[in-house]
C-alpha cells in the first residue's frame, strides 16, 4: 500500500505553528515512505473564507519548503459529492431526517445540563417517519450511530483508545439548508483522495470516533490514525499570543530560517535518541510514527534561537546575503548596491558567527552597507575630546599605508596606542570602532576596516572627528 498523507487547513488568516508542525509530520512521513503528501483547503465556512487566507497557507508551506503532490483541493468545491453521500446513507436507512426546531434542541441542552449529563441529541426522530413531520420545518439529516457496544481506535501515537458507543450521538450530516457538515466532508474527501494516514492534533480524537461511524456505515476502510500531542507555551499552558509569536509568518519576519524551523518543529514532539540537530535529509531518512511523543511539548524560544544560530553559521554566504536583503530594507531602510554586496560577502564569515536571527544579522551587517548616521549611547561614551587626537593620528597613518591589510591596520593601532595612550590598545580600538560602525560592538575590527577599504575608512573617521569637535 502506498502511503498518502494530507494537510487540510482552514483558511483562517494565518498559519499557526501547530498547523505547521502537523504539515511537517505529514510531509516527512510521506517522503520517508516514498508516498504522497496532499493539500486540501477546508473552506466550507464561506463567511470567513478569503483567497488571501488561502495564499497565507500556501506561502507558509512554500517558505517551509514542504512541496506537495497535488493541486490543492477545495473542500467547498466537493459539496455536491458530500450531499450525494448523505442521501445515499439516507436511502440505505443508515441516516434519517430530523425535524427538531431550534427551541426543542435548546430545551434538550438545558435538561441535560440540569441533570449534569453531556449535551447531546436525544434521537427522537430516529424511528419516526416523514408523515409525522411538522409543516414549515426544513429537516437536517443525521447519521444513525451505534446504540450499544464500544468503539475502538488503535492510534499510532496514543495507543488503544476506547469509548462506549452511547457517548456518540446521532450527529448531523446535512444542515437544514442542505449544506454538508465538517464531519461528513472530511470523511468523504479523505476517502476520495485515497488518504491512508491521518495525522492531526489529539484535540481531534473525539471527532475520529464520530467520523469512523460514517466510514463504517459506508463500508469504507478507515485510515491509520496518528493523533499528535498539542504544543503548549513555555509555562505549560495552551500556546497562545500571550506567549509571543504563534504564527508561521511571525517567525519568518523575526528572522528564522526555514531549515531551523523544520528542525525545531520536528523535535517539538518527535525524537530520535539524543539528536538535536537533524537536517531535513536526515529527518526524511529517520522519521517514523513510533518516534512521536505522547505528551504535549512546551515551546522553547531559546532552543529555537539556538538552532537558528547553528543554521545561520552553516549557511552559504551568498544565500545569506539574499535572505538578509529584506531585513536591511525593512529595519534599516538600506538598499544594497554592488559595493555593499561585495563588502557583505567578504565580511559574512565574521557576521554570521555573531548572529542568531536574520534580524540580528542585518543589524550587524548594516555598517558594511552604509556609513552610520549616528552613534549608539555606548559608542558616544567613547567619542570624547581626548579621543580626537587618537582618531586624527589613526586617519593620517592609515592613509599612508601602501598595503591596506588587517595586519598593517593592527600594527598602526598598536603603534598609536603606545604613542598616545600609554600602550592601552582599547583606548584606540573603542573610538575607532565607534567611528567605523556607530556602535560599541562589531566583528573583528581590523578585518572589517580592510573590507571597507582605505577611502571609506578615511571618510568615516573624519566624519566622527568633525562630530566630536562640533559637539
C-alpha positions in Angstrom: 0.0 0.0 0.0 1.4 3.4 -1.0 1.2 5.9 1.8 -0.9 9.1 1.2 -1.0 11.8 3.8 -2.8 15.1 3.8 -2.7 18.6 5.3 -6.2 20.1 5.4 -6.0 23.6 7.0 -8.9 26.0 7.3 -8.1 29.4 5.8 -8.4 31.5 9.0 -6.0 34.2 8.1 -2.7 32.9 9.5 -0.8 29.6 9.9 -0.5 28.6 13.5 2.8 26.9 14.5 0.8 23.8 15.5 -0.6 23.5 11.9 2.9 24.0 10.6 4.2 21.0 12.7 1.2 18.9 11.5 2.1 19.7 7.9 5.7 18.9 8.5 5.0 15.5 10.1 2.6 14.5 7.3 5.2 15.6 4.7 8.1 13.8 6.4 6.1 10.5 6.7 5.1 10.7 3.0 8.7 11.4 1.9 10.1 8.8 4.3 7.8 6.1 2.8 8.0 7.2 -0.8 4.3 8.1 -0.7 2.4 11.3 -1.5 1.6 14.5 0.5 -1.6 16.2 -0.5 -3.1 19.6 0.5 -6.8 20.3 0.9 -8.2 23.6 1.9 -11.2 23.2 4.2 -13.1 26.2 3.1 -16.7 25.3 3.7 -17.1 28.3 6.1 -17.8 30.8 3.3 -18.4 33.7 5.6 -14.8 33.5 6.9 -13.3 32.4 3.6 -10.8 34.7 1.7 -8.4 33.9 -1.1 -5.8 35.9 0.8 -6.0 33.5 3.7 -5.5 30.6 1.4 -2.4 32.2 0.0 -1.1 32.7 3.5 -1.2 28.9 4.0 0.4 28.1 0.6 3.1 30.7 1.2 3.8 29.1 4.6 4.2 25.7 3.0 6.5 27.2 0.4 8.6 29.0 3.0 8.9 25.8 5.0 9.9 24.1 1.7 7.2 21.4 2.1 6.3 20.5 -1.5 3.0 18.7 -2.2 1.9 16.3 -4.8 -1.4 17.8 -6.0 -3.1 21.0 -6.9 -4.6 22.0 -3.6 -8.2 20.9 -3.4 -11.1 23.0 -2.2 -13.5 21.2 0.2 -16.3 23.6 -0.8 -15.9 22.6 -4.4 -16.7 19.0 -3.4 -20.0 19.8 -1.7 -22.2 18.0 -4.3 -20.3 14.8 -3.7 -20.8 15.2 0.1 -24.5 15.8 -0.4 -24.7 12.7 -2.6 -23.1 10.5 0.1 -25.5 11.9 2.7 -28.5 11.0 0.6 -27.0 7.5 -0.1 -26.9 6.9 3.6 -30.5 8.2 3.9 -31.7 5.8 1.2 -29.9 2.9 2.8 -31.6 3.5 6.2 -28.3 4.5 7.8 -29.3 8.1 8.3 -32.6 9.9 8.9 -34.3 13.3 8.7 -34.7 15.2 11.9 -37.4 17.9 12.2 -36.5 19.3 15.6 -36.9 23.0 16.0 -34.2 25.2 17.4 -36.3 25.6 20.5 -36.6 21.9 21.0 -32.8 21.5 20.7 -32.2 24.2 23.2 -34.6 22.5 25.6 -32.7 19.2 25.3 -29.5 21.1 26.1 -31.0 22.7 29.2 -32.4 19.4 30.5 -29.0 17.7 30.0 -27.2 20.5 31.8 -29.7 20.4 34.7 -29.1 16.7 35.1 -25.3 17.1 34.8 -25.2 15.0 31.7 -23.3 15.6 28.4 -25.3 17.7 26.0 -26.5 15.5 23.1 -29.4 14.9 20.8 -32.0 12.5 22.2 -32.6 10.7 18.9 -36.4 11.5 19.0 -36.7 11.4 15.2 -34.6 8.3 14.7 -37.5 5.9 14.2 -40.2 8.4 13.2 -41.5 8.7 9.6 -41.7 11.8 7.4 -45.5 11.6 7.6 -45.1 12.9 11.2 -43.1 15.9 10.0 -44.4 19.3 11.1 -45.1 21.9 8.4 -42.6 24.7 7.8 -39.5 22.9 9.2 -36.6 22.1 6.9 -35.0 18.9 8.3 -31.4 18.1 8.9 -30.0 14.7 8.1 -28.5 12.7 11.0 -26.4 9.6 11.0 -27.6 6.5 12.9 -24.8 6.0 15.3 -24.5 2.6 17.0 -26.6 2.3 20.2 -24.7 -0.4 22.0 -21.2 -1.7 22.5 -18.0 0.3 22.2 -15.8 2.0 19.6 -12.0 1.3 19.4 -9.2 3.2 17.8 -5.7 1.7 17.6 -3.9 5.0 17.3 -0.2 5.0 16.2 0.6 7.6 18.9 -2.0 7.3 21.6 -2.3 3.5 21.5 -5.6 1.8 22.1 -8.4 4.3 22.8 -11.9 3.0 23.6 -15.3 4.7 24.3 -18.8 3.4 24.8 -21.0 3.9 21.7 -23.7 5.6 23.8 -21.3 8.6 24.0 -21.6 9.1 20.3 -24.8 11.0 19.3 -26.6 10.9 16.0 -24.7 13.9 14.7 -25.8 16.0 11.7 -24.5 15.2 8.2 -26.5 17.8 6.2 -27.8 21.0 7.7 -31.3 22.2 7.2 -30.1 24.4 4.3 -28.7 21.3 2.6 -25.0 22.1 3.2 -22.7 19.3 4.4 -21.1 19.4 7.9 -17.4 19.2 8.5 -17.7 15.6 9.8 -19.2 14.3 6.6 -17.0 16.4 4.3 -13.7 15.3 5.9 -14.6 11.6 5.6 -15.7 11.8 2.0 -12.8 13.8 0.9 -10.2 11.6 2.7 -11.8 8.5 1.1 -12.0 10.0 -2.3 -8.4 11.3 -2.1 -7.2 7.9 -1.1 -5.8 9.1 2.2 -4.1 6.2 4.1 -2.8 8.0 7.1 -4.5 10.8 9.1 -2.0 12.7 11.3 -3.5 15.6 13.2 -3.7 17.1 16.7 -5.1 14.9 19.5 -7.8 17.5 20.1 -9.4 15.8 17.1 -9.6 12.4 18.8 -13.3 12.7 19.7 -14.0 13.7 16.1 -12.3 10.5 14.9 -14.8 8.3 16.8 -17.7 10.2 15.0 -16.0 10.0 11.6 -15.5 6.3 11.9 -19.3 5.9 12.2 -19.5 7.3 8.7 -16.7 5.1 7.4 -18.4 2.0 8.9 -21.8 3.0 7.6 -20.4 3.3 4.0 -18.3 0.2 4.3 -15.1 2.2 3.7 -11.7 1.3 5.1 -10.7 3.5 8.0 -7.3 5.2 7.6 -4.4 4.7 10.0 -4.6 7.4 12.7 -1.8 9.3 14.5 -3.1 11.9 16.9 -0.3 14.3 17.7 0.2 15.9 21.1 -0.6 19.6 21.3 2.0 22.3 21.6 2.0 24.3 24.9 3.6 27.6 25.8 6.8 27.7 27.9 4.6 27.8 31.0 2.9 24.5 30.1 -0.4 26.2 29.2 -2.1 26.3 25.8 0.1 28.1 23.3 -1.3 31.5 22.6 -0.4 35.1 21.8 0.4 35.8 25.4 3.5 33.6 25.0 4.7 35.6 22.0 4.7 34.7 18.3 2.4 31.8 17.3 2.0 32.2 13.6 4.5 31.0 11.0 4.6 34.3 9.2 5.7 36.0 12.5 8.6 33.6 12.9 9.6 34.3 9.3 9.6 38.1 10.0 11.6 37.6 13.1 14.4 36.2 11.0 14.3 32.5 11.5 15.5 30.2 8.7 13.1 27.6 7.3 15.6 24.7 7.9 15.9 25.8 11.6 12.1 25.9 11.9 11.8 22.5 10.4 14.4 21.1 12.7 12.8 22.7 15.8 9.2 21.6 14.9 10.5 18.1 14.3 12.0 17.9 17.8 8.9 19.5 19.2 7.0 16.2 19.5 9.3 13.7 17.9 12.7 12.3 18.9 15.5 10.0 17.8 17.8 9.3 20.7 19.6 12.4 21.9 19.9 14.0 18.4 19.0 17.7 18.5 20.4 18.9 15.2 18.6 16.9 12.5 18.9 18.3 8.9 15.9 17.7 6.7 17.5 15.0 4.6 18.3 13.0 7.8 14.8 13.7 9.1 13.3 12.2 6.0 15.5 9.2 6.5 14.6 8.7 10.1 11.0 9.8 10.6 8.5 7.2 11.7 5.3 7.2 13.8 7.0 5.4 16.6 9.2 8.4 17.4 6.2 10.7 18.1 5.8 11.6 21.7 2.5 11.1 23.5 2.9 14.1 25.9 2.4 17.7 24.9 5.5 19.7 24.2 6.4 23.1 25.5 7.6 25.7 23.0 11.0 27.0 23.9 12.1 30.2 22.1 15.7 29.9 23.4 16.1 26.5 21.8 14.7 27.7 18.5 17.0 30.7 18.5 20.0 28.4 19.3 19.1 26.1 16.4 18.7 29.1 14.1 22.1 30.4 15.1 23.5 27.0 14.1 21.9 27.0 10.7 22.9 30.6 10.0 26.6 29.6 10.7 26.1 26.6 8.4 24.5 28.6 5.6 26.1 29.6 2.3 27.3 33.2 2.4 25.7 34.2 -0.9 22.4 32.8 0.2 22.6 34.7 3.5 23.0 37.9 1.6 19.8 37.3 -0.4 18.0 36.4 2.8 19.2 39.4 4.7 18.3 42.0 2.0 14.6 42.4 3.1 15.7 42.9 6.7 18.2 45.6 5.8 15.4 47.3 3.8 12.6 46.9 6.4 14.6 47.5 9.6 17.3 50.0 8.4 16.0 51.4 5.1 19.1 50.2 3.3 19.1 49.3 -0.3 22.0 47.0 -1.2 24.3 48.2 -4.1 27.1 46.3 -5.7 29.7 47.8 -3.4 27.8 46.9 -0.3 27.1 43.4 -1.6 30.8 42.8 -2.2 31.7 44.0 1.3 29.0 41.8 2.8 30.2 38.7 1.0 33.8 39.4 2.3 32.6 40.0 5.8 29.8 37.4 6.1 32.0 34.8 7.8 32.5 37.2 10.7 29.0 38.4 10.7 27.2 35.1 10.8 29.2 33.9 13.8 27.6 36.7 15.8 24.0 36.4 14.7 21.1 34.3 16.0 18.5 35.6 13.6 18.4 37.4 10.2 17.2 40.5 12.1 20.3 40.4 14.2 22.4 39.7 11.1 21.0 42.8 9.4 21.8 44.9 12.4 25.4 43.5 12.5 25.8 43.9 8.7 24.5 47.4 8.2 27.8 49.2 8.7 29.2 47.4 5.7 26.3 48.8 3.6 26.2 52.4 4.7 28.1 54.8 6.9 26.5 55.2 10.4 24.1 58.1 10.5 24.5 58.3 14.3 26.1 56.7 17.3 24.7 54.4 20.0 24.8 55.6 23.6 27.7 53.3 24.4 29.6 54.4 21.3 29.1 58.1 22.3 30.9 57.4 25.5 34.0 56.6 23.6 33.9 59.8 21.5 35.5 62.2 24.0 37.6 65.2 23.3 40.6 63.0 24.3 39.8 60.6 21.5 40.0 63.2 18.8 43.9 63.2 18.7 43.8 59.4 18.6 41.4 59.4 15.6 43.3 62.1 13.8 46.6 60.1 14.2 44.8 56.9 13.0 43.4 58.6 10.0 46.7 60.0 8.9 48.6 56.8 9.5 46.1 54.6 7.7 46.0 56.9 4.7 49.7 56.5 4.3 49.6 52.7 4.2 50.7 51.2 0.9 49.0 47.8 1.6 45.7 48.2 3.4 45.6 44.8 5.1 44.3 43.9 8.5 47.8 43.1 9.7 49.0 46.5 8.7 45.9 48.2 10.3 46.5 46.3 13.6 50.2 47.4 13.6 49.1 51.0 13.1 46.7 50.8 16.0 49.3 49.3 18.3 51.8 51.9 17.4 49.4 54.8 18.1 48.4 53.2 21.4 52.0 53.3 22.5 52.4 56.9 21.3 49.2 58.4 22.5 47.6 56.3 25.4 50.4 54.5 27.2 50.0 51.4 25.2 46.4 50.9 26.0 45.0 49.4 22.8 41.4 49.6 24.0 41.6 53.4 24.1 42.4 53.2 20.4 40.1 50.4 19.4 36.9 51.7 21.1 36.7 55.2 19.5 37.8 53.6 16.2 35.0 51.0 16.4 32.5 53.8 17.2 33.7 55.8 14.2 33.5 52.9 11.8 30.3 51.2 12.9 28.4 53.7 15.1 28.3 51.1 17.9 30.5 49.6 20.6 30.4 46.1 19.0 31.4 44.6 15.7 33.1 41.7 14.0 36.9 41.6 14.1 37.6 45.3 13.6 40.9 45.1 11.7 39.4 42.7 9.1 36.2 44.9 8.9 38.3 48.0 8.2 40.3 46.1 5.5 37.0 45.1 3.9 35.6 48.7 4.0 38.8 50.0 2.3 41.1 53.0 2.8 38.8 55.7 1.3 35.6 54.7 3.2 37.6 54.3 6.4 39.1 57.8 6.0 35.6 59.3 5.4 34.1 57.7 8.5 36.9 58.7 10.8 36.9 62.3 9.5 33.2 62.5 9.9 33.5 61.3 13.5 36.3 63.8 14.3 34.1 66.6 12.9 31.2 65.4 15.0 33.3 65.4 18.3 34.8 68.8 17.6 31.4 70.4 16.8 29.9 68.8 19.9 
